[in-house]
Amino acid sequence: VSSGGSFDSEDGLDKKRRKLIPSLTGWYSNLLDHHEVATKSVSTGILTVVGDICAQVLGEYLKHGNILTTSLDKLRMLAFFFDGTFCTGPLLHYVYKLYEHVYPINGGGDGKSNPDSLKRAFVHVLFDNFVMIGAYISLMMLSTALVEGRYKSIPHEFKYDLVPNIKASYKASALGLMWLQLISFYWLPT
């Protein structure tokens, strides 16, 4: 039965949709196998831009009551992509590898399960959220300011914005992000 569209049937469309997700995950896994740091870094850059778009749209909504007037700051988006791809992405890759080397979650890569895996994952999360966060936020503030050409404002931003941003991160972690990260550290490979 033809529906007059570009597909012979809705069943054909459903089959293509069912194959899409496994195809994309296979493609992404292959990229990770062959270009691990680059794949993770570009993924971080993309996710950082998506987060910034959400922040800009939400900020516009809270300020004006609608999102139809939103004009996205493209330079800011570029700065966040740069930070995620060339700074934060590689840093996270190597820091998480270091965590695994110093305090392995799953038996140190020997294939044996560690009975303390959940506790070890929680230690990773605590260290990441309450010790390393200062480095992450500092690097993000510096790299985005440089890309956006705000060289002269960097000392002011570090003096007045760094500590409030770290405190906000602590609050976000305690309110739920830390628990999502625990799930990620515990179940997903580094």
C-alpha positions as YAML, in Angstrom:
chain: A
units: angstrom
residues:
- id: 1
  name: VAL
  ca: [0.00, 0.00, 0.00]
- id: 2
  name: SER
  ca: [1.48, 3.29, -1.05]
- id: 3
  name: SER
  ca: [0.84, 6.37, 1.06]
- id: 4
  name: GLY
  ca: [1.89, 8.73, -1.71]
- id: 5
  name: GLY
  ca: [5.05, 9.69, 0.20]
- id: 6
  name: SER
  ca: [8.64, 8.71, -0.32]
- id: 7
  name: PHE
  ca: [8.19, 5.40, 1.50]
- id: 8
  name: ASP
  ca: [6.29, 2.39, 0.23]
- id: 9
  name: SER
  ca: [4.67, 1.83, 3.59]
- id: 10
  name: GLU
  ca: [4.74, 2.94, 7.17]
- id: 11
  name: ASP
  ca: [6.30, -0.43, 7.99]
- id: 12
  name: GLY
  ca: [9.30, 0.50, 5.82]
- id: 13
  name: LEU
  ca: [9.70, 3.75, 7.76]
- id: 14
  name: ASP
  ca: [9.50, 1.87, 11.07]
- id: 15
  name: LYS
  ca: [12.21, -0.54, 9.90]
- id: 16
  name: LYS
  ca: [14.49, 2.36, 9.01]
- id: 17
  name: ARG
  ca: [13.87, 3.98, 12.39]
- id: 18
  name: ARG
  ca: [14.61, 0.73, 14.22]
- id: 19
  name: LYS
  ca: [17.93, 0.42, 12.38]
- id: 20
  name: LEU
  ca: [18.95, 4.05, 12.94]
- id: 21
  name: ILE
  ca: [19.82, 3.87, 16.66]
- id: 22
  name: PRO
  ca: [21.95, 0.70, 16.45]
- id: 23
  name: SER
  ca: [23.62, 2.13, 13.36]
- id: 24
  name: LEU
  ca: [24.45, 5.41, 15.12]
- id: 25
  name: THR
  ca: [25.69, 3.70, 18.28]
- id: 26
  name: GLY
  ca: [27.86, 1.36, 16.22]
- id: 27
  name: TRP
  ca: [29.29, 4.30, 14.29]
- id: 28
  name: TYR
  ca: [29.99, 6.21, 17.52]
- id: 29
  name: SER
  ca: [31.56, 3.16, 19.19]
- id: 30
  name: ASN
  ca: [33.82, 2.72, 16.17]
- id: 31
  name: LEU
  ca: [34.89, 6.37, 16.45]
- id: 32
  name: LEU
  ca: [35.65, 5.85, 20.15]
- id: 33
  name: ASP
  ca: [37.71, 2.75, 19.36]
- id: 34
  name: HIS
  ca: [39.81, 4.52, 16.73]
- id: 35
  name: HIS
  ca: [39.85, 8.18, 17.88]
- id: 36
  name: GLU
  ca: [38.96, 8.09, 21.57]
- id: 37
  name: VAL
  ca: [40.16, 11.52, 22.74]
- id: 38
  name: ALA
  ca: [39.04, 13.37, 19.60]
- id: 39
  name: THR
  ca: [35.58, 11.73, 19.69]
- id: 40
  name: LYS
  ca: [35.07, 12.48, 23.38]
- id: 41
  name: SER
  ca: [36.36, 16.04, 22.90]
- id: 42
  name: VAL
  ca: [34.10, 16.89, 19.96]
- id: 43
  name: SER
  ca: [31.17, 15.26, 21.78]
- id: 44
  name: THR
  ca: [31.92, 17.45, 24.80]
- id: 45
  name: GLY
  ca: [32.04, 20.51, 22.53]
- id: 46
  name: ILE
  ca: [28.66, 19.67, 21.00]
- id: 47
  name: LEU
  ca: [27.05, 18.93, 24.36]
- id: 48
  name: THR
  ca: [28.49, 22.16, 25.78]
- id: 49
  name: VAL
  ca: [26.90, 24.15, 22.95]
- id: 50
  name: VAL
  ca: [23.56, 22.39, 23.48]
- id: 51
  name: GLY
  ca: [23.76, 23.27, 27.18]
- id: 52
  name: ASP
  ca: [24.59, 26.88, 26.35]
- id: 53
  name: ILE
  ca: [21.67, 27.13, 23.92]
- id: 54
  name: CYS
  ca: [19.36, 25.81, 26.64]
- id: 55
  name: ALA
  ca: [20.81, 28.33, 29.10]
- id: 56
  name: GLN
  ca: [20.35, 31.21, 26.65]
- id: 57
  name: VAL
  ca: [16.76, 30.22, 25.84]
- id: 58
  name: LEU
  ca: [15.88, 29.70, 29.52]
- id: 59
  name: GLY
  ca: [17.50, 33.02, 30.42]
- id: 60
  name: GLU
  ca: [15.47, 34.76, 27.73]
- id: 61
  name: TYR
  ca: [12.29, 33.06, 28.96]
- id: 62
  name: LEU
  ca: [12.92, 34.07, 32.57]
- id: 63
  name: LYS
  ca: [13.76, 37.64, 31.54]
- id: 64
  name: HIS
  ca: [10.97, 38.28, 29.00]
- id: 65
  name: GLY
  ca: [8.41, 35.53, 29.55]
- id: 66
  name: ASN
  ca: [8.76, 33.94, 26.13]
- id: 67
  name: ILE
  ca: [11.39, 32.36, 23.95]
- id: 68
  name: LEU
  ca: [10.26, 33.75, 20.63]
- id: 69
  name: THR
  ca: [12.46, 36.84, 21.03]
- id: 70
  name: THR
  ca: [15.58, 34.78, 21.66]
- id: 71
  name: SER
  ca: [18.53, 35.81, 19.57]
- id: 72
  name: LEU
  ca: [21.30, 33.32, 20.31]
- id: 73
  name: ASP
  ca: [24.77, 34.69, 20.96]
- id: 74
  name: LYS
  ca: [26.74, 32.84, 18.28]
- id: 75
  name: LEU
  ca: [30.15, 34.00, 19.52]
- id: 76
  name: ARG
  ca: [29.32, 32.66, 22.97]
- id: 77
  name: MET
  ca: [28.26, 29.36, 21.40]
- id: 78
  name: LEU
  ca: [31.54, 29.22, 19.47]
- id: 79
  name: ALA
  ca: [33.46, 29.93, 22.67]
- id: 80
  name: PHE
  ca: [31.70, 27.08, 24.46]
- id: 81
  name: PHE
  ca: [32.33, 24.72, 21.53]
- id: 82
  name: PHE
  ca: [36.02, 25.69, 21.61]
- id: 83
  name: ASP
  ca: [36.19, 25.14, 25.37]
- id: 84
  name: GLY
  ca: [34.44, 21.77, 25.22]
- id: 85
  name: THR
  ca: [36.42, 20.49, 22.24]
- id: 86
  name: PHE
  ca: [39.92, 21.77, 22.99]
- id: 87
  name: CYS
  ca: [40.00, 22.30, 26.76]
- id: 88
  name: THR
  ca: [37.35, 20.59, 28.87]
- id: 89
  name: GLY
  ca: [36.88, 17.49, 26.70]
- id: 90
  name: PRO
  ca: [40.54, 16.43, 26.67]
- id: 91
  name: LEU
  ca: [40.96, 17.45, 30.32]
- id: 92
  name: LEU
  ca: [38.01, 15.30, 31.41]
- id: 93
  name: HIS
  ca: [39.29, 12.33, 29.41]
- id: 94
  name: TYR
  ca: [42.69, 12.39, 31.09]
- id: 95
  name: VAL
  ca: [41.40, 13.27, 34.57]
- id: 96
  name: TYR
  ca: [38.91, 10.38, 34.47]
- id: 97
  name: LYS
  ca: [41.68, 8.03, 33.30]
- id: 98
  name: LEU
  ca: [43.77, 9.27, 36.24]
- id: 99
  name: TYR
  ca: [40.89, 8.61, 38.65]
- id: 100
  name: GLU
  ca: [40.67, 5.05, 37.32]
- id: 101
  name: HIS
  ca: [44.43, 4.57, 37.62]
- id: 102
  name: VAL
  ca: [44.65, 5.89, 41.20]
- id: 103
  name: TYR
  ca: [41.37, 4.49, 42.56]
- id: 104
  name: PRO
  ca: [39.80, 2.04, 40.08]
- id: 105
  name: ILE
  ca: [36.07, 1.50, 40.19]
- id: 106
  name: ASN
  ca: [36.01, -1.98, 38.62]
- id: 107
  name: GLY
  ca: [39.10, -3.85, 39.71]
- id: 108
  name: GLY
  ca: [41.73, -1.86, 37.85]
- id: 109
  name: GLY
  ca: [41.05, -3.19, 34.38]
- id: 110
  name: ASP
  ca: [41.85, -6.82, 35.21]
- id: 111
  name: GLY
  ca: [38.31, -7.87, 34.35]
- id: 112
  name: LYS
  ca: [37.45, -8.68, 37.97]
- id: 113
  name: SER
  ca: [34.53, -7.03, 39.65]
- id: 114
  name: ASN
  ca: [35.29, -4.88, 42.67]
- id: 115
  name: PRO
  ca: [32.85, -5.31, 45.58]
- id: 116
  name: ASP
  ca: [33.42, -1.66, 46.52]
- id: 117
  name: SER
  ca: [32.63, -0.34, 43.01]
- id: 118
  name: LEU
  ca: [29.73, 1.89, 44.06]
- id: 119
  name: LYS
  ca: [31.74, 3.40, 46.93]
- id: 120
  name: ARG
  ca: [34.69, 3.97, 44.59]
- id: 121
  name: ALA
  ca: [32.44, 5.62, 41.99]
- id: 122
  name: PHE
  ca: [31.08, 7.88, 44.72]
- id: 123
  name: VAL
  ca: [34.65, 8.90, 45.68]
- id: 124
  name: HIS
  ca: [35.28, 9.79, 42.00]
- id: 125
  name: VAL
  ca: [32.13, 11.93, 41.98]
- id: 126
  name: LEU
  ca: [32.98, 13.70, 45.23]
- id: 127
  name: PHE
  ca: [36.52, 14.47, 44.08]
- id: 128
  name: ASP
  ca: [35.26, 15.65, 40.70]
- id: 129
  name: ASN
  ca: [32.49, 17.83, 42.14]
- id: 130
  name: PHE
  ca: [34.23, 19.32, 45.15]
- id: 131
  name: VAL
  ca: [37.96, 19.39, 44.30]
- id: 132
  name: MET
  ca: [38.40, 19.48, 40.53]
- id: 133
  name: ILE
  ca: [35.45, 21.80, 39.92]
- id: 134
  name: GLY
  ca: [37.61, 24.85, 40.56]
- id: 135
  name: ALA
  ca: [39.96, 23.84, 37.73]
- id: 136
  name: TYR
  ca: [37.08, 23.04, 35.38]
- id: 137
  name: ILE
  ca: [35.30, 26.35, 35.97]
- id: 138
  name: SER
  ca: [38.54, 28.36, 35.82]
- id: 139
  name: LEU
  ca: [39.51, 26.79, 32.51]
- id: 140
  name: MET
  ca: [36.03, 27.38, 31.07]
- id: 141
  name: MET
  ca: [36.02, 31.02, 32.20]
- id: 142
  name: LEU
  ca: [39.47, 31.63, 30.74]
- id: 143
  name: SER
  ca: [38.95, 29.85, 27.41]
- id: 144
  name: THR
  ca: [35.55, 31.38, 26.70]
- id: 145
  name: ALA
  ca: [36.79, 34.88, 27.60]
- id: 146
  name: LEU
  ca: [39.74, 34.46, 25.24]
- id: 147
  name: VAL
  ca: [37.59, 33.23, 22.33]
- id: 148
  name: GLU
  ca: [35.08, 36.03, 22.90]
- id: 149
  name: GLY
  ca: [37.87, 38.63, 23.01]
- id: 150
  name: ARG
  ca: [37.20, 39.69, 26.60]
- id: 151
  name: TYR
  ca: [40.88, 39.74, 27.60]
- id: 152
  name: LYS
  ca: [40.64, 42.74, 29.88]
- id: 153
  name: SER
  ca: [37.70, 41.35, 31.85]
- id: 154
  name: ILE
  ca: [39.46, 38.12, 32.84]
- id: 155
  name: PRO
  ca: [40.96, 39.38, 36.15]
- id: 156
  name: HIS
  ca: [37.61, 40.94, 37.13]
- id: 157
  name: GLU
  ca: [35.71, 37.74, 36.29]
- id: 158
  name: PHE
  ca: [38.11, 35.62, 38.32]
- id: 159
  name: LYS
  ca: [37.94, 38.01, 41.26]
- id: 160
  name: TYR
  ca: [34.14, 38.36, 41.34]
- id: 161
  name: ASP
  ca: [32.64, 35.39, 39.46]
- id: 162
  name: LEU
  ca: [34.81, 32.34, 40.17]
- id: 163
  name: VAL
  ca: [33.74, 31.68, 43.77]
- id: 164
  name: PRO
  ca: [30.00, 32.29, 43.09]
- id: 165
  name: ASN
  ca: [30.20, 29.91, 40.10]
- id: 166
  name: ILE
  ca: [31.88, 27.24, 42.22]
- id: 167
  name: LYS
  ca: [29.21, 27.66, 44.92]
- id: 168
  name: ALA
  ca: [26.48, 27.36, 42.29]
- id: 169
  name: SER
  ca: [28.12, 24.18, 41.02]
- id: 170
  name: TYR
  ca: [28.14, 22.76, 44.57]
- id: 171
  name: LYS
  ca: [24.42, 23.48, 44.87]
- id: 172
  name: ALA
  ca: [23.64, 21.93, 41.47]
- id: 173
  name: SER
  ca: [25.65, 18.85, 42.42]
- id: 174
  name: ALA
  ca: [23.86, 18.45, 45.73]
- id: 175
  name: LEU
  ca: [20.44, 18.95, 44.11]
- id: 176
  name: GLY
  ca: [20.83, 16.10, 41.66]
- id: 177
  name: LEU
  ca: [23.63, 16.38, 39.16]
- id: 178
  name: MET
  ca: [25.99, 14.49, 41.46]
- id: 179
  name: TRP
  ca: [23.61, 11.51, 41.49]
- id: 180
  name: LEU
  ca: [23.42, 11.46, 37.69]
- id: 181
  name: GLN
  ca: [27.19, 11.57, 37.57]
- id: 182
  name: LEU
  ca: [27.36, 8.67, 40.04]
- id: 183
  name: ILE
  ca: [25.22, 6.60, 37.69]
- id: 184
  name: SER
  ca: [27.47, 7.58, 34.81]
- id: 185
  name: PHE
  ca: [30.73, 6.79, 36.64]
- id: 186
  name: TYR
  ca: [29.38, 3.49, 37.95]
- id: 187
  name: TRP
  ca: [27.83, 2.08, 34.77]
- id: 188
  name: LEU
  ca: [29.62, 3.71, 31.84]
- id: 189
  name: PRO
  ca: [33.21, 2.97, 30.87]
- id: 190
  name: THR
  ca: [35.77, 5.78, 31.05]
...
